[in-house]
Amino acid sequence: MKLKRAAFTLIELLVVIAIIATLVAILLPAVQQAREAARRSTCKNNLKQLGLALHNYHDTHGVLPPALIGSGRQSGNHIVLNTTGWVLILPYIEQSGLYDLYDFNYPSSISNPNNYPLAAGATTSVKNQPIYSTRLAMHICPSDPADGELFENNPNLARDPSEANKIARSNYLFSSGISTDYSTFYPLIQTKFKGAFGNDGAARFRDLEDGLSNTILVGEAKQESSRTSHGPFWGAGTSTCCHGRLTGSHLTYHINADYSKIDPKCPPNLQTAWTFGSWHKGGAQFLMGDGAVRFISQNIDFYNVLIPLGIIADGAVVGEF
């Protein structure tokens, strides 16, 4: 006798589908959180590797690398090179091949809003393009949807006096305190407001009088492609706290700030090129002078904690952060 096999009823099938949908709804956020945790961990490791490279550079040269050499935005007369500290530490991140290809006699960008003379009489930045257009995973936060895209000037940004020729994007900026200039052009910056990095100069670890664990070396940046954000090999290679010291009718700048609320020319949810921010929710990761990587909340007291953390010898007591 042939047995008749029982089948699911429509109601049972609908119940099973509902259970599966409920499980997916419960598990999907957990999976997304796990993926973001993994991306954040990779980002943290990038900063640790950059910290190791900077310490090795300091051990070799007795000083940190300058954030920029011959910046076209720097004050005072000089030859424009726009060479960044990211180039200088290439041998210390196992990229000696790229470093050997780089020609330090030529600019990596002809960004030059002050109309200074360009190095080697250059009219373009193509000489070093094979280097600065190389995508390096260590410079990229995996949470960034742009994922190290090559950046070229947006013709709609006529107010941006910069030049970018297929620049590989970065998510990390040197911390330069209140201003990027490290020269005697601004005597005040030589004392109270100096960061660890600047144009044509940088600090020694012994200069970090506030303590290595209380001084930011490198921080994350969103580097939005539709703003004036460039890197890693030239341009806005530093974060200047002076961009957060606007007063009056302006809102306070902070980590992950929506700059459209500060500058109506900014599209919503974007940040400027010289400020700290990240694709992680709630804050951003920072490399400190002692090599530790700290996640700092976007709700941190900007003026009394974050800005002092970017200055090497202001004597401020910042407490817990």
Secondary structure, 3 states (H helix, E strand, C coil): CCCCCCCCCHHHHHHHHHHHHHHHHHHHHHHHHHHHHHHHHHHHHHHHHHHHHHHHHHHHHCCCCCCEECCCCCCCCCCECCEEHHHHCHHHHCCHHHHHHCCCCCCCCCCCCCCCCEHHHCCCCHHHHHHHCCCCHHHCCCCCCCCCCEEECCCCCCCCCCCCEEEECCCEEEECECCCECCCCCHHHHCCCECCEEECEECCHHHCCCCHHHCEEEEECCCCCCCCCCCCCCCCCEECHHHHCCCCCCCCCCCCCCHHHCCCCCCCCCCCCCCCCCCCCCEEEEEECCCCEEEEECCCCHHHHHHHHCCCCCCCCCCCC
